[in-house]
Each structure stands twice: as structure tokens, then as C-alpha cells.
């Protein structure tokens, strides 16, 4: 069970690294700080919900 949880976290980090380094920086330069901050918070919420869903699916 621990392996599946850490696998989910690893997948989240693998997807988040390129999105954060390219997407958020570009959004910061083109739109502004508020939009990039809201995107980062939204990505954190999505990752949190994904981790909870994966944990509950593994428990069933």
C-alpha cells in the first residue's frame, strides 16, 4: 500500500515539474502574479485531491 501511495506522489511530481517550470513562469510573465499564483494553488489542490482519491482506491 505504501508503494502505491508513493508511486502516486512520484507521478504527481513527474507531471508537475515541467508544468511548473514552463507554464507558471510563462503565465507570470504574460499575465501577472495573481494568475500564476492562482494556477499554482489550483495545481496543488488537484494534486491533493488526486492523492486522496488514489489512497481511497487502494484501500478498497
N, CA, C and O atoms as a Maestro MAE file, in Angstrom:
{
 s_m_m2io_version
 :::
 2.0.0
}

f_m_ct {
 s_m_title
 :::
 protein
 m_atom[240] {
  # First column is atom index #
  i_m_mmod_type
  r_m_x_coord
  r_m_y_coord
  r_m_z_coord
  i_m_residue_number
  s_m_chain_name
  s_m_pdb_residue_name
  s_m_pdb_atom_name
  i_m_atomic_number
  :::
  1 25 0.823 -1.180 0.000 1 A "UNK " " N  " 7
  2 3 0.000 0.000 0.000 1 A "UNK " " CA " 6
  3 2 0.879 1.260 0.000 1 A "UNK " " C  " 6
  4 15 0.553 2.256 -0.646 1 A "UNK " " O  " 8
  5 25 1.970 1.201 0.717 2 A "UNK " " N  " 7
  6 3 2.872 2.352 0.736 2 A "UNK " " CA " 6
  7 2 3.465 2.603 -0.639 2 A "UNK " " C  " 6
  8 15 3.644 3.751 -1.045 2 A "UNK " " O  " 8
  9 25 3.771 1.525 -1.356 3 A "UNK " " N  " 7
  10 3 4.335 1.671 -2.695 3 A "UNK " " CA " 6
  11 2 3.379 2.349 -3.655 3 A "UNK " " C  " 6
  12 15 3.794 3.175 -4.468 3 A "UNK " " O  " 8
  13 25 2.105 2.008 -3.569 4 A "UNK " " N  " 7
  14 3 1.141 2.646 -4.465 4 A "UNK " " CA " 6
  15 2 0.963 4.124 -4.118 4 A "UNK " " C  " 6
  16 15 0.769 4.947 -5.013 4 A "UNK " " O  " 8
  17 25 1.025 4.465 -2.846 5 A "UNK " " N  " 7
  18 3 0.906 5.869 -2.439 5 A "UNK " " CA " 6
  19 2 2.107 6.670 -2.932 5 A "UNK " " C  " 6
  20 15 1.953 7.751 -3.500 5 A "UNK " " O  " 8
  21 25 3.307 6.129 -2.710 6 A "UNK " " N  " 7
  22 3 4.493 6.848 -3.163 6 A "UNK " " CA " 6
  23 2 4.605 6.856 -4.678 6 A "UNK " " C  " 6
  24 15 5.183 7.785 -5.243 6 A "UNK " " O  " 8
  25 25 4.071 5.855 -5.346 7 A "UNK " " N  " 7
  26 3 4.011 5.878 -6.802 7 A "UNK " " CA " 6
  27 2 3.115 6.988 -7.304 7 A "UNK " " C  " 6
  28 15 3.427 7.636 -8.303 7 A "UNK " " O  " 8
  29 25 2.005 7.216 -6.624 8 A "UNK " " N  " 7
  30 3 1.104 8.312 -6.984 8 A "UNK " " CA " 6
  31 2 1.785 9.654 -6.772 8 A "UNK " " C  " 6
  32 15 1.693 10.536 -7.626 8 A "UNK " " O  " 8
  33 25 2.459 9.819 -5.656 9 A "UNK " " N  " 7
  34 3 3.181 11.064 -5.390 9 A "UNK " " CA " 6
  35 2 4.273 11.274 -6.431 9 A "UNK " " C  " 6
  36 15 4.473 12.393 -6.903 9 A "UNK " " O  " 8
  37 25 4.973 10.216 -6.789 10 A "UNK " " N  " 7
  38 3 6.015 10.319 -7.815 10 A "UNK " " CA " 6
  39 2 5.430 10.734 -9.157 10 A "UNK " " C  " 6
  40 15 6.029 11.539 -9.870 10 A "UNK " " O  " 8
  41 25 4.271 10.195 -9.507 11 A "UNK " " N  " 7
  42 3 3.609 10.582 -10.754 11 A "UNK " " CA " 6
  43 2 3.199 12.048 -10.731 11 A "UNK " " C  " 6
  44 15 3.329 12.747 -11.737 11 A "UNK " " O  " 8
  45 25 2.709 12.512 -9.601 12 A "UNK " " N  " 7
  46 3 2.317 13.913 -9.466 12 A "UNK " " CA " 6
  47 2 3.530 14.817 -9.672 12 A "UNK " " C  " 6
  48 15 3.450 15.818 -10.384 12 A "UNK " " O  " 8
  49 25 4.644 14.463 -9.051 13 A "UNK " " N  " 7
  50 3 5.849 15.284 -9.168 13 A "UNK " " CA " 6
  51 2 6.382 15.254 -10.599 13 A "UNK " " C  " 6
  52 15 6.843 16.275 -11.109 13 A "UNK " " O  " 8
  53 25 6.323 14.095 -11.247 14 A "UNK " " N  " 7
  54 3 6.801 13.983 -12.622 14 A "UNK " " CA " 6
  55 2 5.983 14.853 -13.559 14 A "UNK " " C  " 6
  56 15 6.537 15.451 -14.482 14 A "UNK " " O  " 8
  57 25 4.682 14.938 -13.342 15 A "UNK " " N  " 7
  58 3 3.837 15.789 -14.177 15 A "UNK " " CA " 6
  59 2 3.942 17.264 -13.794 15 A "UNK " " C  " 6
  60 15 3.845 18.134 -14.660 15 A "UNK " " O  " 8
  61 25 4.136 17.552 -12.530 16 A "UNK " " N  " 7
  62 3 4.118 18.933 -12.060 16 A "UNK " " CA " 6
  63 2 5.398 19.688 -12.389 16 A "UNK " " C  " 6
  64 15 5.356 20.905 -12.570 16 A "UNK " " O  " 8
  65 25 6.526 19.009 -12.472 17 A "UNK " " N  " 7
  66 3 7.789 19.710 -12.710 17 A "UNK " " CA " 6
  67 2 7.815 20.464 -14.034 17 A "UNK " " C  " 6
  68 15 8.146 21.649 -14.028 17 A "UNK " " O  " 8
  69 25 7.484 19.845 -15.174 18 A "UNK " " N  " 7
  70 3 7.501 20.625 -16.417 18 A "UNK " " CA " 6
  71 2 6.396 21.677 -16.475 18 A "UNK " " C  " 6
  72 15 6.598 22.759 -17.027 18 A "UNK " " O  " 8
  73 25 5.246 21.370 -15.916 19 A "UNK " " N  " 7
  74 3 4.148 22.346 -15.913 19 A "UNK " " CA " 6
  75 2 4.543 23.566 -15.091 19 A "UNK " " C  " 6
  76 15 4.290 24.700 -15.497 19 A "UNK " " O  " 8
  77 25 5.152 23.340 -13.955 20 A "UNK " " N  " 7
  78 3 5.548 24.452 -13.103 20 A "UNK " " CA " 6
  79 2 6.674 25.271 -13.676 20 A "UNK " " C  " 6
  80 15 6.650 26.500 -13.616 20 A "UNK " " O  " 8
  81 25 7.664 24.595 -14.234 21 A "UNK " " N  " 7
  82 3 8.817 25.351 -14.713 21 A "UNK " " CA " 6
  83 2 8.514 26.127 -15.979 21 A "UNK " " C  " 6
  84 15 9.095 27.193 -16.187 21 A "UNK " " O  " 8
  85 25 7.645 25.647 -16.817 22 A "UNK " " N  " 7
  86 3 7.328 26.345 -18.062 22 A "UNK " " CA " 6
  87 2 6.027 27.128 -17.935 22 A "UNK " " C  " 6
  88 15 5.993 28.332 -18.187 22 A "UNK " " O  " 8
  89 25 4.975 26.453 -17.550 23 A "UNK " " N  " 7
  90 3 3.652 27.070 -17.547 23 A "UNK " " CA " 6
  91 2 3.484 28.223 -16.582 23 A "UNK " " C  " 6
  92 15 2.977 29.279 -16.960 23 A "UNK " " O  " 8
  93 25 3.900 28.037 -15.346 24 A "UNK " " N  " 7
  94 3 3.691 29.081 -14.350 24 A "UNK " " CA " 6
  95 2 4.588 30.287 -14.618 24 A "UNK " " C  " 6
  96 15 4.162 31.429 -14.441 24 A "UNK " " O  " 8
  97 25 5.829 30.039 -15.045 25 A "UNK " " N  " 7
  98 3 6.734 31.148 -15.345 25 A "UNK " " CA " 6
  99 2 6.236 31.944 -16.546 25 A "UNK " " C  " 6
  100 15 6.280 33.175 -16.532 25 A "UNK " " O  " 8
  101 25 5.766 31.263 -17.579 26 A "UNK " " N  " 7
  102 3 5.217 31.971 -18.732 26 A "UNK " " CA " 6
  103 2 3.969 32.765 -18.356 26 A "UNK " " C  " 6
  104 15 3.795 33.909 -18.775 26 A "UNK " " O  " 8
  105 25 3.111 32.144 -17.563 27 A "UNK " " N  " 7
  106 3 1.908 32.846 -17.118 27 A "UNK " " CA " 6
  107 2 2.265 34.060 -16.272 27 A "UNK " " C  " 6
  108 15 1.622 35.105 -16.379 27 A "UNK " " O  " 8
  109 25 3.279 33.928 -15.441 28 A "UNK " " N  " 7
  110 3 3.735 35.049 -14.613 28 A "UNK " " CA " 6
  111 2 4.210 36.209 -15.481 28 A "UNK " " C  " 6
  112 15 3.905 37.366 -15.191 28 A "UNK " " O  " 8
  113 25 4.947 35.911 -16.532 29 A "UNK " " N  " 7
  114 3 5.472 36.965 -17.393 29 A "UNK " " CA " 6
  115 2 4.408 37.570 -18.301 29 A "UNK " " C  " 6
  116 15 4.461 38.768 -18.581 29 A "UNK " " O  " 8
  117 25 3.447 36.783 -18.769 30 A "UNK " " N  " 7
  118 3 2.452 37.277 -19.713 30 A "UNK " " CA " 6
  119 2 1.253 37.935 -19.037 30 A "UNK " " C  " 6
  120 15 0.783 38.981 -19.482 30 A "UNK " " O  " 8
  121 25 0.763 37.328 -17.973 31 A "UNK " " N  " 7
  122 3 -0.480 37.803 -17.358 31 A "UNK " " CA " 6
  123 2 -0.206 38.576 -16.070 31 A "UNK " " C  " 6
  124 15 -0.662 39.709 -15.918 31 A "UNK " " O  " 8
  125 25 0.521 37.981 -15.161 32 A "UNK " " N  " 7
  126 3 0.808 38.658 -13.898 32 A "UNK " " CA " 6
  127 2 0.914 37.686 -12.742 32 A "UNK " " C  " 6
  128 15 0.763 36.473 -12.888 32 A "UNK " " O  " 8
  129 25 1.178 38.266 -11.595 33 A "UNK " " N  " 7
  130 3 1.414 37.441 -10.411 33 A "UNK " " CA " 6
  131 2 0.152 36.761 -9.894 33 A "UNK " " C  " 6
  132 15 0.212 35.619 -9.440 33 A "UNK " " O  " 8
  133 25 -0.982 37.441 -9.956 34 A "UNK " " N  " 7
  134 3 -2.211 36.847 -9.421 34 A "UNK " " CA " 6
  135 2 -2.619 35.603 -10.190 34 A "UNK " " C  " 6
  136 15 -3.012 34.607 -9.584 34 A "UNK " " O  " 8
  137 25 -2.534 35.641 -11.504 35 A "UNK " " N  " 7
  138 3 -2.918 34.486 -12.316 35 A "UNK " " CA " 6
  139 2 -1.985 33.308 -12.073 35 A "UNK " " C  " 6
  140 15 -2.438 32.168 -11.969 35 A "UNK " " O  " 8
  141 25 -0.684 33.576 -11.981 36 A "UNK " " N  " 7
  142 3 0.258 32.477 -11.758 36 A "UNK " " CA " 6
  143 2 0.094 31.887 -10.357 36 A "UNK " " C  " 6
  144 15 0.241 30.679 -10.171 36 A "UNK " " O  " 8
  145 25 -0.206 32.723 -9.385 37 A "UNK " " N  " 7
  146 3 -0.435 32.226 -8.025 37 A "UNK " " CA " 6
  147 2 -1.703 31.376 -7.961 37 A "UNK " " C  " 6
  148 15 -1.718 30.324 -7.322 37 A "UNK " " O  " 8
  149 25 -2.755 31.829 -8.619 38 A "UNK " " N  " 7
  150 3 -3.993 31.048 -8.644 38 A "UNK " " CA " 6
  151 2 -3.799 29.711 -9.356 38 A "UNK " " C  " 6
  152 15 -4.358 28.697 -8.937 38 A "UNK " " O  " 8
  153 25 -3.011 29.704 -10.429 39 A "UNK " " N  " 7
  154 3 -2.723 28.441 -11.122 39 A "UNK " " CA " 6
  155 2 -1.946 27.488 -10.221 39 A "UNK " " C  " 6
  156 15 -2.249 26.296 -10.170 39 A "UNK " " O  " 8
  157 25 -0.959 28.002 -9.520 40 A "UNK " " N  " 7
  158 3 -0.168 27.156 -8.616 40 A "UNK " " CA " 6
  159 2 -1.036 26.583 -7.499 40 A "UNK " " C  " 6
  160 15 -0.910 25.408 -7.157 40 A "UNK " " O  " 8
  161 25 -1.906 27.397 -6.936 41 A "UNK " " N  " 7
  162 3 -2.810 26.910 -5.889 41 A "UNK " " CA " 6
  163 2 -3.770 25.870 -6.461 41 A "UNK " " C  " 6
  164 15 -4.041 24.857 -5.816 41 A "UNK " " O  " 8
  165 25 -4.280 26.111 -7.656 42 A "UNK " " N  " 7
  166 3 -5.165 25.134 -8.302 42 A "UNK " " CA " 6
  167 2 -4.475 23.811 -8.567 42 A "UNK " " C  " 6
  168 15 -5.068 22.750 -8.373 42 A "UNK " " O  " 8
  169 25 -3.220 23.866 -9.014 43 A "UNK " " N  " 7
  170 3 -2.470 22.631 -9.242 43 A "UNK " " CA " 6
  171 2 -2.224 21.875 -7.939 43 A "UNK " " C  " 6
  172 15 -2.265 20.645 -7.912 43 A "UNK " " O  " 8
  173 25 -1.972 22.604 -6.875 44 A "UNK " " N  " 7
  174 3 -1.800 21.958 -5.567 44 A "UNK " " CA " 6
  175 2 -3.090 21.275 -5.114 44 A "UNK " " C  " 6
  176 15 -3.056 20.167 -4.579 44 A "UNK " " O  " 8
  177 25 -4.207 21.931 -5.326 45 A "UNK " " N  " 7
  178 3 -5.492 21.330 -4.950 45 A "UNK " " CA " 6
  179 2 -5.786 20.082 -5.780 45 A "UNK " " C  " 6
  180 15 -6.261 19.077 -5.251 45 A "UNK " " O  " 8
  181 25 -5.503 20.149 -7.073 46 A "UNK " " N  " 7
  182 3 -5.709 18.977 -7.933 46 A "UNK " " CA " 6
  183 2 -4.824 17.823 -7.481 46 A "UNK " " C  " 6
  184 15 -5.282 16.682 -7.422 46 A "UNK " " O  " 8
  185 25 -3.564 18.104 -7.161 47 A "UNK " " N  " 7
  186 3 -2.655 17.064 -6.694 47 A "UNK " " CA " 6
  187 2 -3.125 16.462 -5.373 47 A "UNK " " C  " 6
  188 15 -3.016 15.253 -5.166 47 A "UNK " " O  " 8
  189 25 -3.642 17.294 -4.489 48 A "UNK " " N  " 7
  190 3 -4.136 16.824 -3.195 48 A "UNK " " CA " 6
  191 2 -5.345 15.911 -3.377 48 A "UNK " " C  " 6
  192 15 -5.420 14.846 -2.765 48 A "UNK " " O  " 8
  193 25 -6.284 16.327 -4.215 49 A "UNK " " N  " 7
  194 3 -7.476 15.510 -4.469 49 A "UNK " " CA " 6
  195 2 -7.088 14.204 -5.143 49 A "UNK " " C  " 6
  196 15 -7.639 13.150 -4.825 49 A "UNK " " O  " 8
  197 25 -6.138 14.268 -6.075 50 A "UNK " " N  " 7
  198 3 -5.676 13.064 -6.765 50 A "UNK " " CA " 6
  199 2 -5.044 12.089 -5.761 50 A "UNK " " C  " 6
  200 15 -5.295 10.886 -5.833 50 A "UNK " " O  " 8
  201 25 -4.238 12.589 -4.840 51 A "UNK " " N  " 7
  202 3 -3.606 11.728 -3.843 51 A "UNK " " CA " 6
  203 2 -4.637 11.092 -2.916 51 A "UNK " " C  " 6
  204 15 -4.516 9.916 -2.571 51 A "UNK " " O  " 8
  205 25 -5.645 11.852 -2.513 52 A "UNK " " N  " 7
  206 3 -6.695 11.295 -1.657 52 A "UNK " " CA " 6
  207 2 -7.480 10.228 -2.409 52 A "UNK " " C  " 6
  208 15 -7.772 9.168 -1.855 52 A "UNK " " O  " 8
  209 25 -7.822 10.498 -3.662 53 A "UNK " " N  " 7
  210 3 -8.560 9.520 -4.465 53 A "UNK " " CA " 6
  211 2 -7.744 8.239 -4.643 53 A "UNK " " C  " 6
  212 15 -8.290 7.141 -4.536 53 A "UNK " " O  " 8
  213 25 -6.465 8.364 -4.907 54 A "UNK " " N  " 7
  214 3 -5.614 7.183 -5.076 54 A "UNK " " CA " 6
  215 2 -5.501 6.406 -3.772 54 A "UNK " " C  " 6
  216 15 -5.475 5.175 -3.778 54 A "UNK " " O  " 8
  217 25 -5.435 7.106 -2.680 55 A "UNK " " N  " 7
  218 3 -5.339 6.432 -1.378 55 A "UNK " " CA " 6
  219 2 -6.637 5.673 -1.057 55 A "UNK " " C  " 6
  220 15 -6.595 4.550 -0.555 55 A "UNK " " O  " 8
  221 25 -7.776 6.291 -1.348 56 A "UNK " " N  " 7
  222 3 -9.052 5.622 -1.080 56 A "UNK " " CA " 6
  223 2 -9.273 4.453 -2.032 56 A "UNK " " C  " 6
  224 15 -9.864 3.446 -1.643 56 A "UNK " " O  " 8
  225 25 -8.807 4.571 -3.276 57 A "UNK " " N  " 7
  226 3 -8.948 3.464 -4.230 57 A "UNK " " CA " 6
  227 2 -8.086 2.285 -3.817 57 A "UNK " " C  " 6
  228 15 -8.476 1.134 -4.013 57 A "UNK " " O  " 8
  229 25 -6.926 2.556 -3.251 58 A "UNK " " N  " 7
  230 3 -6.040 1.479 -2.797 58 A "UNK " " CA " 6
  231 2 -6.588 0.810 -1.541 58 A "UNK " " C  " 6
  232 15 -6.285 -0.355 -1.286 58 A "UNK " " O  " 8
  233 25 -7.383 1.520 -0.759 59 A "UNK " " N  " 7
  234 3 -7.925 0.965 0.485 59 A "UNK " " CA " 6
  235 2 -9.091 0.022 0.233 59 A "UNK " " C  " 6
  236 15 -9.406 -0.809 1.085 59 A "UNK " " O  " 8
  237 25 -9.732 0.135 -0.913 60 A "UNK " " N  " 7
  238 3 -10.928 -0.679 -1.191 60 A "UNK " " CA " 6
  239 2 -10.557 -2.064 -1.574 60 A "UNK " " C  " 6
  240 15 -11.434 -2.885 -1.843 60 A "UNK " " O  " 8
  :::
 }
 m_bond[239] {
  # First column is bond index #
  i_m_from
  i_m_to
  i_m_order
  :::
  1 1 2 1
  2 2 3 1
  3 3 4 2
  4 3 5 1
  5 5 6 1
  6 6 7 1
  7 7 8 2
  8 7 9 1
  9 9 10 1
  10 10 11 1
  11 11 12 2
  12 11 13 1
  13 13 14 1
  14 14 15 1
  15 15 16 2
  16 15 17 1
  17 17 18 1
  18 18 19 1
  19 19 20 2
  20 19 21 1
  21 21 22 1
  22 22 23 1
  23 23 24 2
  24 23 25 1
  25 25 26 1
  26 26 27 1
  27 27 28 2
  28 27 29 1
  29 29 30 1
  30 30 31 1
  31 31 32 2
  32 31 33 1
  33 33 34 1
  34 34 35 1
  35 35 36 2
  36 35 37 1
  37 37 38 1
  38 38 39 1
  39 39 40 2
  40 39 41 1
  41 41 42 1
  42 42 43 1
  43 43 44 2
  44 43 45 1
  45 45 46 1
  46 46 47 1
  47 47 48 2
  48 47 49 1
  49 49 50 1
  50 50 51 1
  51 51 52 2
  52 51 53 1
  53 53 54 1
  54 54 55 1
  55 55 56 2
  56 55 57 1
  57 57 58 1
  58 58 59 1
  59 59 60 2
  60 59 61 1
  61 61 62 1
  62 62 63 1
  63 63 64 2
  64 63 65 1
  65 65 66 1
  66 66 67 1
  67 67 68 2
  68 67 69 1
  69 69 70 1
  70 70 71 1
  71 71 72 2
  72 71 73 1
  73 73 74 1
  74 74 75 1
  75 75 76 2
  76 75 77 1
  77 77 78 1
  78 78 79 1
  79 79 80 2
  80 79 81 1
  81 81 82 1
  82 82 83 1
  83 83 84 2
  84 83 85 1
  85 85 86 1
  86 86 87 1
  87 87 88 2
  88 87 89 1
  89 89 90 1
  90 90 91 1
  91 91 92 2
  92 91 93 1
  93 93 94 1
  94 94 95 1
  95 95 96 2
  96 95 97 1
  97 97 98 1
  98 98 99 1
  99 99 100 2
  100 99 101 1
  101 101 102 1
  102 102 103 1
  103 103 104 2
  104 103 105 1
  105 105 106 1
  106 106 107 1
  107 107 108 2
  108 107 109 1
  109 109 110 1
  110 110 111 1
  111 111 112 2
  112 111 113 1
  113 113 114 1
  114 114 115 1
  115 115 116 2
  116 115 117 1
  117 117 118 1
  118 118 119 1
  119 119 120 2
  120 119 121 1
  121 121 122 1
  122 122 123 1
  123 123 124 2
  124 123 125 1
  125 125 126 1
  126 126 127 1
  127 127 128 2
  128 127 129 1
  129 129 130 1
  130 130 131 1
  131 131 132 2
  132 131 133 1
  133 133 134 1
  134 134 135 1
  135 135 136 2
  136 135 137 1
  137 137 138 1
  138 138 139 1
  139 139 140 2
  140 139 141 1
  141 141 142 1
  142 142 143 1
  143 143 144 2
  144 143 145 1
  145 145 146 1
  146 146 147 1
  147 147 148 2
  148 147 149 1
  149 149 150 1
  150 150 151 1
  151 151 152 2
  152 151 153 1
  153 153 154 1
  154 154 155 1
  155 155 156 2
  156 155 157 1
  157 157 158 1
  158 158 159 1
  159 159 160 2
  160 159 161 1
  161 161 162 1
  162 162 163 1
  163 163 164 2
  164 163 165 1
  165 165 166 1
  166 166 167 1
  167 167 168 2
  168 167 169 1
  169 169 170 1
  170 170 171 1
  171 171 172 2
  172 171 173 1
  173 173 174 1
  174 174 175 1
  175 175 176 2
  176 175 177 1
  177 177 178 1
  178 178 179 1
  179 179 180 2
  180 179 181 1
  181 181 182 1
  182 182 183 1
  183 183 184 2
  184 183 185 1
  185 185 186 1
  186 186 187 1
  187 187 188 2
  188 187 189 1
  189 189 190 1
  190 190 191 1
  191 191 192 2
  192 191 193 1
  193 193 194 1
  194 194 195 1
  195 195 196 2
  196 195 197 1
  197 197 198 1
  198 198 199 1
  199 199 200 2
  200 199 201 1
  201 201 202 1
  202 202 203 1
  203 203 204 2
  204 203 205 1
  205 205 206 1
  206 206 207 1
  207 207 208 2
  208 207 209 1
  209 209 210 1
  210 210 211 1
  211 211 212 2
  212 211 213 1
  213 213 214 1
  214 214 215 1
  215 215 216 2
  216 215 217 1
  217 217 218 1
  218 218 219 1
  219 219 220 2
  220 219 221 1
  221 221 222 1
  222 222 223 1
  223 223 224 2
  224 223 225 1
  225 225 226 1
  226 226 227 1
  227 227 228 2
  228 227 229 1
  229 229 230 1
  230 230 231 1
  231 231 232 2
  232 231 233 1
  233 233 234 1
  234 234 235 1
  235 235 236 2
  236 235 237 1
  237 237 238 1
  238 238 239 1
  239 239 240 2
  :::
 }
}
